[in-house]
Amino acid sequence: MNKEKISTEVTFFLTGFAFSSWAALVPFARNHTQLSDGSLGLTLLSLGVGSVIAMPAAGSAISRFGCRSVIMSGLFFVIILLPFLASATSFLSLIVRLFIFGAGIGTVDAAMNVQGVMVEKKLGRPLLSGFHALYSFGGVVGAGAMALMFSVALAPTIAALVVSALMLFAAIWIFPSLHGAKGEANDDPLFVLPHGIVWLLGGICFATFLSEGAALDWSGVFLSSNRHFEVKNAGWGYVVFASLMTMARLSGNSLIRKFGLRKVVLGSSLCAAAGWVLLIIVPLQLVSLISLGLIGFGCANIAPAAYSAVGQQQKMPVHLAISAITTLGYAGVLLGPALIGAIANASNLQVAFCALAVVLMLVCATSAIFPPSSHTNDNHQKT
């Protein structure tokens, strides 16, 4: 097998692994710092700000130093900061640590997608959906590993140190095989405003990733505070979410080939919206886990469908359009949890989750903008 492909898959896996490990630490961080929902939302905002600031900076760094150096730099900060997130005892210390951790995540996220595009072009076949499935699988493994360590009474800081050690060994292993050359488009702008249908596709990515970010950062808090899960078991909600998302992404290509982009987005958004509604109205622990699974299954293939639709539009060059909707999408997953915290602080988490269901129904209503079929192969090769 191609070594660059394997190293790219591992990078996507590690990013999901690290992000979900933080998700499992959120209830502990909240207890240590005694934060309200609104204050917790502000700390989560610092993670998003760090990531969004780092993404365009990473793009510039890739053109100078190549993907390998940028990925390893980002992983360094992620590996170092993760154990310190579990031990934060004040609002300010958690904000600073999350900002640096978020910058590391954003750096790796931007660089690994460029790496993925380079490998895809080199091998001449679609690979990005599989790479993103590995990100989801990393989320499953990370959340599951943390939950298992908590279940045997391992302290959060020790559990985070175990995760960081595993990530360090993996990073050392993949280092030689990562793409070391400079980026191909040094004169392209770091960010360009979307035009026409790309605005809508970017908004759909934002809405979908908003739900993903809410599940990542708030499902554990909701299960422990509203559904009477023990804090050490609250991370299983994200395990269910990420597991169903991974399953859906692994089958996504075949679903899109069979039913077309439009029907997949329509059905997926309805499924995710139903999951949020079910989570709100049925106060049973088992139903709560099933609801999070429905949300994960529903959100899984909306963004990949949006990327496919971008490849078929004519309003913008494809690579610039993808850059634009990626930034909008990740603004949702990284900044969205802070919005959830603000709504929850003004009312409660049920109202915040209801807003997510409404947003996903808007995605359902706009599914008609997607082409009915999935004739993306030619366009994909051009990107």
DRENDO-1510 file (C-alpha; in Angstrom, 1 decimal, always signed):
<recs>
REC; n; res; u; v; w
REC; 1; MET; +0.0; +0.0; +0.0 .
REC; 2; ASN; +1.1; +3.6; -0.6 .
REC; 3; LYS; +2.9; +5.0; +2.5 .
REC; 4; GLU; +1.6; +8.5; +2.0 .
REC; 5; LYS; -1.9; +7.2; +1.9 .
REC; 6; ILE; -1.4; +5.3; +5.1 .
REC; 7; SER; +0.2; +8.2; +6.9 .
REC; 8; THR; -2.7; +10.5; +5.8 .
REC; 9; GLU; -5.2; +8.0; +7.1 .
REC; 10; VAL; -3.4; +7.9; +10.4 .
REC; 11; THR; -3.3; +11.7; +10.6 .
REC; 12; PHE; -7.1; +11.9; +10.1 .
REC; 13; PHE; -7.5; +9.2; +12.7 .
REC; 14; LEU; -5.3; +11.0; +15.3 .
REC; 15; THR; -7.2; +14.2; +14.8 .
REC; 16; GLY; -10.5; +12.6; +15.6 .
REC; 17; PHE; -8.9; +10.6; +18.4 .
REC; 18; ALA; -7.6; +13.8; +20.1 .
REC; 19; PHE; -10.8; +15.8; +19.6 .
REC; 20; SER; -13.0; +13.1; +21.1 .
REC; 21; SER; -10.6; +12.6; +24.0 .
REC; 22; TRP; -11.2; +16.2; +24.8 .
REC; 23; ALA; -14.9; +15.7; +24.5 .
REC; 24; ALA; -14.7; +13.0; +27.2 .
REC; 25; LEU; -12.8; +15.5; +29.5 .
REC; 26; VAL; -15.4; +18.3; +29.2 .
REC; 27; PRO; -17.6; +17.2; +32.2 .
REC; 28; PHE; -14.5; +16.9; +34.4 .
REC; 29; ALA; -13.2; +20.2; +33.3 .
REC; 30; ARG; -16.6; +21.8; +34.0 .
REC; 31; ASN; -16.6; +20.2; +37.5 .
REC; 32; HIS; -13.0; +21.3; +38.3 .
REC; 33; THR; -13.7; +24.9; +37.3 .
REC; 34; GLN; -17.3; +25.1; +38.5 .
REC; 35; LEU; -18.4; +26.8; +35.3 .
REC; 36; SER; -22.0; +27.6; +34.3 .
REC; 37; ASP; -23.3; +26.6; +30.9 .
REC; 38; GLY; -22.6; +30.2; +29.6 .
REC; 39; SER; -19.1; +30.3; +31.0 .
REC; 40; LEU; -18.3; +26.8; +29.6 .
REC; 41; GLY; -19.6; +28.0; +26.3 .
REC; 42; LEU; -17.0; +30.9; +26.4 .
REC; 43; THR; -14.2; +28.5; +27.1 .
REC; 44; LEU; -15.2; +26.3; +24.2 .
REC; 45; LEU; -15.3; +29.5; +22.1 .
REC; 46; SER; -11.6; +29.9; +22.8 .
REC; 47; LEU; -10.9; +26.5; +21.3 .
REC; 48; GLY; -12.8; +27.6; +18.2 .
REC; 49; VAL; -11.0; +30.9; +17.9 .
REC; 50; GLY; -7.7; +29.2; +18.2 .
REC; 51; SER; -8.6; +26.8; +15.4 .
REC; 52; VAL; -10.0; +29.4; +13.1 .
REC; 53; ILE; -7.0; +31.6; +13.5 .
REC; 54; ALA; -4.6; +28.7; +12.9 .
REC; 55; MET; -6.3; +27.4; +9.7 .
REC; 56; PRO; -5.3; +30.2; +7.3 .
REC; 57; ALA; -1.9; +30.5; +9.0 .
REC; 58; ALA; -1.4; +26.8; +8.4 .
REC; 59; GLY; -2.2; +27.3; +4.7 .
REC; 60; SER; +0.5; +29.9; +4.4 .
REC; 61; ALA; +2.9; +27.7; +6.4 .
REC; 62; ILE; +2.2; +24.7; +4.1 .
REC; 63; SER; +3.3; +26.7; +1.0 .
REC; 64; ARG; +6.6; +27.5; +2.8 .
REC; 65; PHE; +7.4; +24.3; +4.7 .
REC; 66; GLY; +5.1; +21.6; +3.4 .
REC; 67; CYS; +2.5; +19.4; +5.0 .
REC; 68; ARG; +4.8; +17.3; +7.0 .
REC; 69; SER; +6.3; +20.1; +9.1 .
REC; 70; VAL; +2.9; +21.8; +9.6 .
REC; 71; ILE; +1.1; +18.5; +10.6 .
REC; 72; MET; +3.9; +17.6; +13.1 .
REC; 73; SER; +3.9; +21.2; +14.6 .
REC; 74; GLY; +0.1; +21.0; +15.1 .
REC; 75; LEU; +0.3; +17.5; +16.6 .
REC; 76; PHE; +3.0; +18.7; +19.0 .
REC; 77; PHE; +0.8; +21.2; +20.6 .
REC; 78; VAL; -2.2; +18.8; +20.7 .
REC; 79; ILE; -0.1; +16.1; +22.4 .
REC; 80; ILE; +1.4; +18.5; +24.9 .
REC; 81; LEU; -1.8; +20.4; +25.8 .
REC; 82; LEU; -4.3; +17.5; +26.2 .
REC; 83; PRO; -3.2; +16.4; +29.7 .
REC; 84; PHE; -3.2; +20.0; +30.9 .
REC; 85; LEU; -6.9; +20.4; +29.8 .
REC; 86; ALA; -7.8; +17.8; +32.4 .
REC; 87; SER; -6.1; +19.6; +35.2 .
REC; 88; ALA; -7.3; +23.2; +34.6 .
REC; 89; THR; -8.8; +24.6; +37.8 .
REC; 90; SER; -9.8; +28.1; +36.7 .
REC; 91; PHE; -11.7; +29.8; +34.0 .
REC; 92; LEU; -8.7; +31.7; +32.6 .
REC; 93; SER; -6.3; +28.7; +32.6 .
REC; 94; LEU; -8.9; +26.6; +30.8 .
REC; 95; ILE; -9.4; +29.4; +28.2 .
REC; 96; VAL; -5.7; +29.7; +27.5 .
REC; 97; ARG; -5.1; +26.0; +27.3 .
REC; 98; LEU; -8.1; +25.4; +25.0 .
REC; 99; PHE; -6.9; +28.3; +22.7 .
REC; 100; ILE; -3.5; +26.6; +22.2 .
REC; 101; PHE; -5.1; +23.2; +21.9 .
REC; 102; GLY; -7.6; +24.5; +19.3 .
REC; 103; ALA; -4.7; +26.2; +17.4 .
REC; 104; GLY; -3.0; +22.8; +17.2 .
REC; 105; ILE; -6.2; +21.0; +16.1 .
REC; 106; GLY; -6.9; +23.7; +13.4 .
REC; 107; THR; -3.3; +23.5; +12.1 .
REC; 108; VAL; -3.5; +19.7; +11.7 .
REC; 109; ASP; -7.0; +19.9; +10.3 .
REC; 110; ALA; -6.0; +22.3; +7.5 .
REC; 111; ALA; -2.8; +20.5; +6.7 .
REC; 112; MET; -4.2; +17.0; +6.6 .
REC; 113; ASN; -6.9; +18.1; +4.1 .
REC; 114; VAL; -4.2; +19.5; +1.8 .
REC; 115; GLN; -2.2; +16.3; +2.3 .
REC; 116; GLY; -5.4; +14.3; +1.5 .
REC; 117; VAL; -5.9; +16.2; -1.8 .
REC; 118; MET; -2.3; +15.7; -2.8 .
REC; 119; VAL; -2.4; +12.0; -2.2 .
REC; 120; GLU; -5.8; +11.7; -4.0 .
REC; 121; LYS; -4.3; +13.5; -7.0 .
REC; 122; LYS; -1.2; +11.3; -6.9 .
REC; 123; LEU; -3.1; +8.0; -6.8 .
REC; 124; GLY; -5.8; +9.2; -9.2 .
REC; 125; ARG; -8.9; +8.0; -7.4 .
REC; 126; PRO; -11.4; +9.4; -4.8 .
REC; 127; LEU; -10.0; +9.0; -1.3 .
REC; 128; LEU; -11.3; +12.0; +0.8 .
REC; 129; SER; -14.5; +10.3; +2.0 .
REC; 130; GLY; -12.4; +7.4; +3.3 .
REC; 131; PHE; -10.0; +9.8; +5.1 .
REC; 132; HIS; -12.9; +11.5; +6.8 .
REC; 133; ALA; -14.3; +8.2; +7.8 .
REC; 134; LEU; -11.0; +7.5; +9.6 .
REC; 135; TYR; -11.5; +10.9; +11.4 .
REC; 136; SER; -14.8; +9.6; +12.6 .
REC; 137; PHE; -13.4; +6.2; +13.6 .
REC; 138; GLY; -10.7; +8.0; +15.5 .
REC; 139; GLY; -13.5; +9.8; +17.4 .
REC; 140; VAL; -15.0; +6.5; +18.3 .
REC; 141; VAL; -11.8; +5.0; +19.5 .
REC; 142; GLY; -10.8; +8.1; +21.4 .
REC; 143; ALA; -14.1; +8.5; +23.2 .
REC; 144; GLY; -14.3; +4.8; +23.9 .
REC; 145; ALA; -10.8; +4.6; +25.2 .
REC; 146; MET; -11.4; +7.5; +27.6 .
REC; 147; ALA; -14.7; +6.0; +28.8 .
REC; 148; LEU; -13.0; +2.7; +29.5 .
REC; 149; MET; -10.2; +4.3; +31.4 .
REC; 150; PHE; -12.6; +6.3; +33.5 .
REC; 151; SER; -14.7; +3.1; +34.2 .
REC; 152; VAL; -11.6; +1.6; +35.9 .
REC; 153; ALA; -11.2; +4.7; +38.0 .
REC; 154; LEU; -8.2; +6.1; +36.1 .
REC; 155; ALA; -7.8; +9.8; +36.9 .
REC; 156; PRO; -8.6; +12.2; +34.0 .
REC; 157; THR; -5.1; +13.6; +33.8 .
REC; 158; ILE; -3.5; +10.0; +33.7 .
REC; 159; ALA; -6.0; +9.0; +31.0 .
REC; 160; ALA; -5.1; +12.1; +29.0 .
REC; 161; LEU; -1.4; +11.3; +29.4 .
REC; 162; VAL; -2.0; +7.8; +28.1 .
REC; 163; VAL; -3.7; +9.2; +25.0 .
REC; 164; SER; -0.9; +11.7; +24.4 .
REC; 165; ALA; +1.7; +9.0; +24.7 .
REC; 166; LEU; -0.1; +6.8; +22.1 .
REC; 167; MET; -0.4; +9.8; +19.8 .
REC; 168; LEU; +3.3; +10.6; +20.1 .
REC; 169; PHE; +4.3; +7.1; +19.1 .
REC; 170; ALA; +1.9; +7.3; +16.1 .
REC; 171; ALA; +3.2; +10.7; +15.0 .
REC; 172; ILE; +6.8; +9.5; +15.1 .
REC; 173; TRP; +5.8; +6.5; +13.0 .
REC; 174; ILE; +4.1; +8.5; +10.3 .
REC; 175; PHE; +6.6; +11.3; +10.1 .
REC; 176; PRO; +8.8; +9.9; +7.3 .
REC; 177; SER; +5.8; +9.2; +5.0 .
REC; 178; LEU; +4.1; +12.5; +5.2 .
REC; 179; HIS; +4.2; +14.8; +2.2 .
REC; 180; GLY; +7.3; +17.0; +2.6 .
REC; 181; ALA; +7.0; +19.2; -0.6 .
REC; 182; LYS; +5.5; +22.7; -0.7 .
REC; 183; GLY; +1.9; +23.3; -1.6 .
REC; 184; GLU; +1.0; +23.7; -5.3 .
REC; 185; ALA; -0.9; +27.0; -5.3 .
REC; 186; ASN; +1.3; +29.5; -3.5 .
REC; 187; ASP; -0.4; +32.5; -5.1 .
REC; 188; ASP; -3.9; +31.5; -4.1 .
REC; 189; PRO; -5.6; +33.7; -1.4 .
REC; 190; LEU; -5.8; +32.1; +2.1 .
REC; 191; PHE; -9.6; +32.6; +2.1 .
REC; 192; VAL; -12.1; +33.8; -0.5 .
REC; 193; LEU; -15.8; +34.7; +0.0 .
REC; 194; PRO; -18.1; +32.2; -1.5 .
REC; 195; HIS; -20.4; +33.1; -4.4 .
REC; 196; GLY; -23.9; +32.0; -5.5 .
REC; 197; ILE; -24.8; +28.4; -4.6 .
REC; 198; VAL; -21.5; +28.0; -2.7 .
REC; 199; TRP; -23.0; +30.3; +0.0 .
REC; 200; LEU; -25.8; +27.9; +0.5 .
REC; 201; LEU; -23.5; +24.8; +0.5 .
REC; 202; GLY; -21.3; +26.5; +3.0 .
REC; 203; GLY; -24.3; +27.3; +5.2 .
REC; 204; ILE; -25.3; +23.7; +5.0 .
REC; 205; CYS; -21.8; +22.6; +6.1 .
REC; 206; PHE; -22.0; +25.1; +9.0 .
REC; 207; ALA; -25.4; +23.8; +10.1 .
REC; 208; THR; -24.3; +20.2; +9.9 .
REC; 209; PHE; -21.0; +20.7; +11.7 .
REC; 210; LEU; -22.8; +22.8; +14.3 .
REC; 211; SER; -24.7; +19.7; +15.3 .
REC; 212; GLU; -21.5; +17.7; +15.3 .
REC; 213; GLY; -19.8; +20.2; +17.5 .
REC; 214; ALA; -22.8; +20.3; +19.9 .
REC; 215; ALA; -22.7; +16.5; +20.2 .
REC; 216; LEU; -18.9; +16.6; +20.8 .
REC; 217; ASP; -18.9; +19.2; +23.5 .
REC; 218; TRP; -22.4; +19.1; +25.0 .
REC; 219; SER; -23.7; +15.6; +24.9 .
REC; 220; GLY; -21.7; +14.5; +27.9 .
REC; 221; VAL; -22.9; +17.6; +29.9 .
REC; 222; PHE; -26.5; +16.9; +28.9 .
REC; 223; LEU; -26.4; +13.2; +29.8 .
REC; 224; SER; -24.8; +13.9; +33.2 .
REC; 225; SER; -26.9; +16.9; +34.2 .
REC; 226; ASN; -30.3; +16.1; +32.5 .
REC; 227; ARG; -30.3; +12.3; +32.1 .
REC; 228; HIS; -28.6; +11.3; +35.4 .
REC; 229; PHE; -25.6; +9.5; +33.8 .
REC; 230; GLU; -22.6; +9.3; +36.1 .
REC; 231; VAL; -19.9; +11.7; +34.9 .
REC; 232; LYS; -17.5; +8.8; +34.2 .
REC; 233; ASN; -20.1; +7.2; +31.9 .
REC; 234; ALA; -21.3; +10.4; +30.1 .
REC; 235; GLY; -18.7; +9.9; +27.3 .
REC; 236; TRP; -20.6; +6.9; +26.0 .
REC; 237; GLY; -23.1; +9.2; +24.4 .
REC; 238; TYR; -20.4; +10.5; +22.0 .
REC; 239; VAL; -19.2; +7.0; +21.4 .
REC; 240; VAL; -22.6; +6.1; +20.1 .
REC; 241; PHE; -22.8; +9.3; +18.1 .
REC; 242; ALA; -19.4; +8.8; +16.5 .
REC; 243; SER; -19.9; +5.1; +15.9 .
REC; 244; LEU; -23.1; +5.6; +13.9 .
REC; 245; MET; -21.5; +8.5; +12.0 .
REC; 246; THR; -18.6; +6.3; +11.1 .
REC; 247; MET; -20.9; +3.5; +9.9 .
REC; 248; ALA; -22.9; +6.0; +7.8 .
REC; 249; ARG; -19.7; +7.5; +6.2 .
REC; 250; LEU; -18.3; +4.1; +5.3 .
REC; 251; SER; -21.6; +3.4; +3.4 .
REC; 252; GLY; -22.0; +7.0; +2.1 .
REC; 253; ASN; -20.5; +6.5; -1.3 .
REC; 254; SER; -22.8; +3.6; -2.1 .
REC; 255; LEU; -25.8; +5.5; -0.7 .
REC; 256; ILE; -25.1; +8.5; -2.9 .
REC; 257; ARG; -24.6; +6.3; -6.0 .
REC; 258; LYS; -27.9; +4.5; -5.3 .
REC; 259; PHE; -30.2; +7.4; -4.3 .
REC; 260; GLY; -28.4; +10.6; -5.5 .
REC; 261; LEU; -27.1; +13.6; -3.6 .
REC; 262; ARG; -30.5; +15.3; -3.1 .
REC; 263; LYS; -32.3; +12.3; -1.5 .
REC; 264; VAL; -29.4; +11.5; +0.7 .
REC; 265; VAL; -29.3; +15.1; +2.1 .
REC; 266; LEU; -33.0; +15.1; +2.5 .
REC; 267; GLY; -33.2; +11.9; +4.4 .
REC; 268; SER; -30.0; +12.6; +6.4 .
REC; 269; SER; -31.2; +16.0; +7.6 .
REC; 270; LEU; -34.6; +14.6; +8.6 .
REC; 271; CYS; -32.8; +11.8; +10.6 .
REC; 272; ALA; -30.5; +14.2; +12.4 .
REC; 273; ALA; -33.4; +16.6; +13.3 .
REC; 274; ALA; -35.5; +13.7; +14.6 .
REC; 275; GLY; -32.6; +12.7; +16.8 .
REC; 276; TRP; -32.4; +16.1; +18.5 .
REC; 277; VAL; -36.2; +16.1; +19.0 .
REC; 278; LEU; -36.1; +12.6; +20.5 .
REC; 279; LEU; -33.2; +13.5; +22.8 .
REC; 280; ILE; -35.2; +16.5; +24.1 .
REC; 281; ILE; -38.6; +15.0; +24.7 .
REC; 282; VAL; -37.9; +11.4; +25.9 .
REC; 283; PRO; -36.2; +11.4; +29.3 .
REC; 284; LEU; -34.8; +7.8; +29.2 .
REC; 285; GLN; -31.2; +7.0; +29.2 .
REC; 286; LEU; -31.4; +4.3; +26.5 .
REC; 287; VAL; -33.5; +6.6; +24.2 .
REC; 288; SER; -30.9; +9.4; +24.8 .
REC; 289; LEU; -28.1; +7.1; +23.4 .
REC; 290; ILE; -30.3; +6.0; +20.5 .
REC; 291; SER; -31.1; +9.7; +19.8 .
REC; 292; LEU; -27.4; +10.6; +19.6 .
REC; 293; GLY; -26.9; +7.7; +17.3 .
REC; 294; LEU; -29.6; +9.0; +14.9 .
REC; 295; ILE; -27.9; +12.5; +15.0 .
REC; 296; GLY; -24.5; +11.0; +14.1 .
REC; 297; PHE; -26.0; +8.8; +11.3 .
REC; 298; GLY; -27.9; +11.8; +9.9 .
REC; 299; CYS; -25.1; +14.3; +10.0 .
REC; 300; ALA; -22.5; +11.9; +8.5 .
REC; 301; ASN; -23.0; +12.3; +4.8 .
REC; 302; ILE; -24.5; +15.9; +4.4 .
REC; 303; ALA; -21.1; +17.6; +4.3 .
REC; 304; PRO; -19.5; +15.0; +1.9 .
REC; 305; ALA; -22.6; +15.6; -0.3 .
REC; 306; ALA; -22.0; +19.3; -0.2 .
REC; 307; TYR; -18.4; +18.8; -1.3 .
REC; 308; SER; -19.6; +16.7; -4.2 .
REC; 309; ALA; -22.1; +19.4; -5.2 .
REC; 310; VAL; -19.3; +22.0; -5.1 .
REC; 311; GLY; -17.4; +19.9; -7.6 .
REC; 312; GLN; -20.4; +20.3; -10.0 .
REC; 313; GLN; -21.1; +24.0; -9.6 .
REC; 314; GLN; -19.7; +26.7; -12.1 .
REC; 315; LYS; -19.8; +29.8; -9.9 .
REC; 316; MET; -16.3; +29.5; -8.5 .
REC; 317; PRO; -13.1; +27.5; -9.1 .
REC; 318; VAL; -13.5; +24.2; -7.3 .
REC; 319; HIS; -10.5; +24.5; -5.1 .
REC; 320; LEU; -11.4; +28.0; -3.9 .
REC; 321; ALA; -15.0; +26.9; -3.3 .
REC; 322; ILE; -13.9; +23.9; -1.3 .
REC; 323; SER; -11.6; +26.2; +0.8 .
REC; 324; ALA; -14.6; +28.6; +1.5 .
REC; 325; ILE; -17.1; +25.9; +2.6 .
REC; 326; THR; -14.5; +24.2; +4.6 .
REC; 327; THR; -13.9; +27.3; +6.7 .
REC; 328; LEU; -17.6; +27.9; +7.1 .
REC; 329; GLY; -18.1; +24.3; +8.1 .
REC; 330; TYR; -15.4; +24.2; +10.7 .
REC; 331; ALA; -16.6; +27.5; +12.0 .
REC; 332; GLY; -19.8; +25.6; +12.9 .
REC; 333; VAL; -18.1; +22.6; +14.6 .
REC; 334; LEU; -15.6; +24.8; +16.5 .
REC; 335; LEU; -17.6; +28.0; +17.2 .
REC; 336; GLY; -21.0; +26.5; +17.4 .
REC; 337; PRO; -20.7; +25.0; +20.9 .
REC; 338; ALA; -20.2; +28.4; +22.3 .
REC; 339; LEU; -23.5; +29.5; +20.7 .
REC; 340; ILE; -25.1; +26.5; +22.3 .
REC; 341; GLY; -23.7; +27.6; +25.7 .
REC; 342; ALA; -25.1; +31.1; +25.3 .
REC; 343; ILE; -28.6; +29.8; +24.4 .
REC; 344; ALA; -28.4; +27.3; +27.3 .
REC; 345; ASN; -27.4; +30.1; +29.7 .
REC; 346; ALA; -30.3; +32.2; +28.6 .
REC; 347; SER; -32.8; +29.3; +28.9 .
REC; 348; ASN; -31.6; +25.7; +29.0 .
REC; 349; LEU; -29.9; +23.0; +26.9 .
REC; 350; GLN; -33.3; +21.6; +25.7 .
REC; 351; VAL; -34.0; +24.9; +24.0 .
REC; 352; ALA; -30.5; +25.0; +22.5 .
REC; 353; PHE; -31.0; +21.5; +21.1 .
REC; 354; CYS; -34.4; +22.4; +19.8 .
REC; 355; ALA; -32.7; +25.2; +17.8 .
REC; 356; LEU; -30.4; +22.6; +16.3 .
REC; 357; ALA; -33.4; +20.6; +15.1 .
REC; 358; VAL; -34.8; +23.7; +13.5 .
REC; 359; VAL; -31.5; +24.5; +11.7 .
REC; 360; LEU; -31.4; +20.9; +10.4 .
REC; 361; MET; -35.0; +21.3; +9.1 .
REC; 362; LEU; -33.8; +24.3; +7.1 .
REC; 363; VAL; -31.1; +22.1; +5.6 .
REC; 364; CYS; -33.9; +19.6; +4.7 .
REC; 365; ALA; -35.8; +22.5; +3.0 .
REC; 366; THR; -32.8; +23.5; +0.9 .
REC; 367; SER; -31.9; +20.0; -0.2 .
REC; 368; ALA; -33.4; +20.8; -3.6 .
REC; 369; ILE; -30.3; +22.8; -4.5 .
REC; 370; PHE; -28.4; +19.5; -4.7 .
REC; 371; PRO; -28.2; +17.7; -8.1 .
REC; 372; PRO; -30.4; +14.6; -8.0 .
REC; 373; SER; -27.6; +12.3; -9.2 .
REC; 374; SER; -24.0; +11.7; -8.2 .
REC; 375; HIS; -22.1; +12.3; -11.4 .
REC; 376; THR; -19.0; +13.6; -9.6 .
REC; 377; ASN; -16.2; +11.5; -10.9 .
REC; 378; ASP; -15.0; +13.8; -13.7 .
REC; 379; ASN; -15.3; +16.9; -11.6 .
REC; 380; HIS; -13.5; +15.2; -8.7 .
REC; 381; GLN; -10.6; +14.4; -10.9 .
REC; 382; LYS; -10.3; +18.1; -11.9 .
REC; 383; THR; -10.0; +19.2; -8.3 .
</recs>
